[in-house]
Amino acid sequence: TNEPLDELTNLLPGNQFFRLNRQFLANAKACASFRSITNGKLEVNLQPVFSEPVIVSQKKAASFKAWLVNP
């Protein structure tokens, strides 16, 4: 799509999609697992696997965990 992620974030249902960072908007079903890394950040494992680490900032980490547990 040619839409910026900010616009897609507003168009898609928030209970199904989460803006992980500047580059990724993910569906809950694509988030296979996550782990804590330095400074309160999270590394998310997506399915299908992405070649680079997908990092959620410390600022968004708590809301990501809450969203994943209660979609």
ABEGO torsion letter per residue (X at the ends): XABBAAAAAAABBAAABBBABAABBBBAAABABBBBBBGGBBBBBBOBBBABBBBBBAAAAAAAAAAAABX
